[in-house]
């Protein structure tokens, strides 16, 4: 299976439209809550498009690494604070999830040569 350039163009258009919508929301509403929800939305949209690109079989690997990232963040917080504070964990987790989702999405755009299982 080759790389589908039409799908890549459509997904990059979706990302561009989401970036414009996010910037408009942040401009009109400067609250911290809207920034959190925008981050959640970005992560969910990027994961959704990564599922489409990778398929259900290959998508299990990034999700497993995402869970490992969550456990590592918990372990770091336990070492640093000697306790797990959910309120401090949650924003850090979603920030790193967004960075990880961007990387997975970019890699998944060019994953058309992965073998079908």
Protein Blocks (a to p, Z undefined) as FASTA:
>chain_A
ZZdfklmmmmmmmmmmmmmmmmmmmmmmmcfklmmmmmmmmmmmmmmmmmmmnommlmmm
mmmmmmmmmmmmmmmmmmmnopacfklmmmmmmmmmmmmmmmmmmmmmmmmmpccZZ
